[in-house]
Amino acid sequence: MAALHEWLALHADDLDQSEALADEVMPALAAAGCFGAGVPAALGGGGGDVRDAILGIADVARHSVTAAFVYWGQRSFIEYLLQSPNAALRERLLPQLLDGTLAGATGLSNAMKFLSGMETLQINATPAGDGWTLDGKLAWVTNLRPQRFVAAAAVAPVNGAPPAVVAFASDASGVQRSANLQLIALRGSHTAAIRLERVAAGADNIISAQAPDWLPRVRPAFLGMQCGMSIGLAQASLEQAARVAANARGEQLVERIAAARQTLADLTQQLLEGVADGRFIAAAPALFRLRIALAELVQQALALELQAKGGHAYLEQEQDGFARRWRESAFIPVITPSITQLQAALAKHAATPA
């Protein structure tokens, strides 16, 4: 990973503010073996389980949330294949996803909000042979590498059948990718919108025909890996804060930084344990609360870094990534499902009779 860390350290600011290196993120991550984290060795991965992917994303996020965002999108799509009953689809796509020659885009943010009653599905599916014809749009999807990508989406059959989760490729007729969204940060993540017009999705592209049953099982991995971005960014900011405070800012700030680092370690351990033992499948609110707590800790970490550095944080010639981390931190609360949406889901859950 040393080579990847060096590359990210050199290009993190460019990845955040420019699209110039967007095409190089996937190859860099693939060369470091990132996408095989938590993938069974028998399938070409590095072994372990999804906890390894969470920690891998956190490690990358310490250096660049843009790269971690791409990592999350790719590894989430891989997770969908690992948990899909469609073995033929997995065998067809997994090798290219692991080596980074094919970009995988997780278009299931809409589906996760649908699962919690926050949003209706945005893609309709009309029966066609043994599959569907898809029409609709996804407003915000990352890792849509223009050269070649495959994306996942939950679809609502117009005939009243249960929602399904399907994969579609960038070269399929009717798939329209927008220009990259003009974000204030994470510009190198190939984040764009997709419109589907009469896109064919046969049985060989169905990830799950029963989305309401399948989505709760994959949600812990989806949100757990998403939390990896918060963990890594908070680690980076608290490391910087601790380094500066130890030299200049007094005992009280040092103690507050140490307490925040301990809280981060505790929350990370809770996340890893809950993902590993499966408790979050049935207890989604506990996972939502962890996601919220980690997002809040990111904001606390950046505030502590700013307090430790004082006015030096505003001097361009003394920048060591603080301005980039500040912009990256603004993304953490709004990535779907957003903190506001999760809080609404928790309130709805609390108001529902047991």
N, C-alpha and C positions, 0 to 999 in steps of 0.2 A: 504493500500500500504506500510505501514511501514515495515512489514515483508519482502516484496519483496525488498525494498530499502536496508535493512540490509543484505539480502542474496547477492544482487548484489555488495554492497560495500565490502563484504568479498571475493567474487570470481571474481570480474571484471578482474583482471589481468590474472587469470587462464583461463577465458573464451576467452580472447584475444589471448593468446599464446599457448593454449593447447586444445585438443579435449576431455580431461578427463571428463569434466562436460557437454559436449554437449547434452547428453540425459536428463539432468536435467533442461534445460532452459525452454522448453515448459511447463512442469508441474508447474514450479515456476510462470510463467506468467499466466497460466490458474487459479491457485489457487488464484491469486490476482484479477481475473475477467477481465483481460486486453482485452481478445478477444471479449468480449461483448460490448466494448465501441462503441457507435454509431450504435449498432444493435437494431432494434425495440424490445421493451419488449415483444410484442406479439409473437416474434420468439425466445424468450429465452435470449435476450440480455439485456443490461443495459439501453437502450433508448438513446435519443439524436440523433446526426447525425455524419457524418464523421469528423467534427471538433473535436469531443471528441476523436476519434481515433488518429488524428494528434497530439493533445496535450498529449495523453497517450503515444505515441511513443516518443515524445520529453522528457517526464518525465523519461522514462526508459533510453533514450540515455544520460541523464545527469550522469547516473551511469555506463552504459555499452552500447556502440554502438553495440557490438555483440548481446546482448539480444534484443536491439531495432531492429536490422536487422531481427532477427527471428520473432519478433512481427510484423514488416512490412510485411514480407512474408505471415504469417498466416492471418493477418487482410486484406491484399489485396485479398487473395483468397476468404475470406468471402465476401468481397465487390463484387466480381464477381458474387457470388451466389445471393446476394441481388439485383443486377441489371440485373439478368438473367430472361428471360421469362420462363425458365424451372423450374417450381415450384416443380416438383417431385424430381429433383436433389437437390434442396435447402433443401427440407424436409428430404431427405435421409442423407445428409452430414453435415448439419449445427450443429446439436446437438453435434456431435463428434468433430467438429472443435472448438466449443465454450468451451468444457470442456478439450480440449487438448489431447484427446485420439487419434486423427487423425491429422497429420501434413498437412498443406496446403502450397503448393509451387507455387509461382507466376512465371510461365514461360513466362510471356508476355513482358519481356524486348525486345526480338526480334520483337514482334508485335508492340510495341510502336515506335521502330525505323522504321519499315516498314511503319507505318502510316504516318511518317514524311518524307518518301522517302529516309531514310538513309540506308536501308538494305532490302534484299529479305527475305521472310519467309524460315525458315530452315527445315520445316517439310512438306512433301507431303502427300496428302490424296487421296486414291483411293476409289471410291464408292463401298460400300459393303452392300447390303440390304438397310436398312433405315439409315445407318450411313457410316462410313469410315474405311479404313485400313490405319494406319499411319506408315510412314517411315521417319527417319531423326534424328536430334540431337539438343540438347540445351547445349551450352558449359558451362553455368554458371548459376546455379539455387541454391537458398538458401532454408534452412529448409527442406531438403530431409532426414528427420529422417529415418534411415534405417529400423526400426521396421515396420513402416507403414506410407505411405504418399499418397497424391493425388495431382496432378499437373495440371496446366492449360497451354495450348499452342494454339497459332494461327496456322492454317494449310492452305496450299495452295492446293485446289482440282486440280487434274490432268486433270479433264474434263472441266476446264474453269469456273466452278461455283465460286461464290464469296468466298473469304476466310472465314473460320469459326473459332470459338474458342471452344475447346473441353477440357474435363477433362479426365485424365487417372490415374489409380491407380498403386501403386508400385508392386502389386502382379499380374498385368495383364501379360499375356504371351507376351514376346518380349520386355518388359521394362528392360533396363540395366542401372544400376546406377554405376558410377565410384566410386573409392575411393574419400574421401574428398580432395578437392584441397589444396595444400600446400601454404596457404596464409601467408603473413608476419604479419597479424593481423586478428582478428575476426575468429580465428581458431575453436571456439566452436559453429559455426553457421550451421554446417552440410551443407556446400556449396560444390556442386559436379556437374558433368556433367551427362547428360542423353542421351542414344541412344535408339531409337525406331525402332524395326524391325517387321513389319507386326502386329502392335498392333491394336486390334479391338476396335472401338469407336462407339457404337450404338447411336441411337437417344436419349436414356436416359442419355447419357454423353455429349450432346451438350449444351454448355453454351450459345452460340449465333450462329445462322446459317448465320448471316450477320455481319461479323467482321468490315467491313468498316463503317457501321452505328453505331455499338455498341461501338467500341473502343474509339471514341472521347467522348462518354458520361461517360466512366469509367476512362479516362485518368486523369481528375482533382483529383480524389481520389487517384489513383495510384501514381502520382507525388506529390500530397499534403502530403500524408502519408510518402513518401520518404523524403520530406523536413523536416518532424519531426525529423529525425536523425540529420540533420544540426542544427536545432533549439536547441535541447537538448545539443549537444556537444558544441556549441557556448556558451550557457548559463553556462555550467559547467566551461569552461575555463575562461570566463569573471568573474565569481564569484570568482574563485581562484585568478585571476589577481587583482581584486578590493580589496580583503582581504589583499594581500601582499602589494600592492601599498599604501594603506591607512596608513601603518605603516612605510614604508621605502623609497619609490621611488620618492616622489616629486609631486607637484601639476600638472605639465604638463601631466604626465602619468595618473594620476587620472582622469583628464579631458578627455583624449583620451579614456580611458576605459568606462567612463560614456557615451560618445558620441556613442561608439560602442554598448553599451547596449540599448541605445535609438533607434539606427538604427535597431537592432534586434527586438525590440518590434514593431516598425513600419512595418517592413517586415512581421513579423508574423501576424499582424492584417490584412495587405493586403491579405495575403494568405488565412486566415480564411474567410474573407469577400468574396473573389472571388470564393472560393469553395462553400460557402453557397448560393450565389445568382445565381450561374450557369454561370457566365460570361466567365469562362475559357473553357467551352465546345466549344464555337465559337471563342474565343480569346486565342488560345493556346500560341501564342508568349508571351503574358503577363505572363503566367504561367512559360514559359521557362526562362524569364528574372528574375523572382523571384527565381527560383531554382538556377540560376547562381549567383545571388546576395547573397543568403544565403550561398552557397559554398564558395564564396570569403570572406564572413564575418567569416566563420569558420577559414580560414587561418589567418585572421587578429586577431581573438581572441587568437589563439595559439601563435602568435607572441607577443601579448601584455602580455600573461601569462609568456612567456619566458623572456621578458624584465623586467617584475616586479620581477621575481625570480632571474634573473641573473645567476651566476655560480651555485647557489644552485640547479637549475633544472638539473644539470649534476651529482649531487652527489646521488649515489644509496641509501645511508642511509636516504636521505631527500625526497625520492620519495613519492608523494601523488596522484599518478595517471597521472602526467604530461607526462611521457614517453608513457604510454598507449594512452592518448589522442592525442599525436603527431602521433602515428601510425594510430589511428582511423581516424584522420583528412586526412591522405593520401588516404583513401578510398572514401571520400566524392566526389571528382571531377571525379572519374572513375566509380562509380556505374552507370549502364546503365539506361537511356541514359546519357552518360558522358557529362561533360561540353563542351568538344570539339565538340561532336556530336550536342549538343543543339545550340552552336554558329554557326555551319554550317547550321543547320535548320533555324535559324534566318536570316542568310545571304541569304539563298535561298528564304525565304519568302519576304525579303526586295527587292530582285531582280525580284520578280514576279509582273507583272502589276496588278493593282487592278481590 
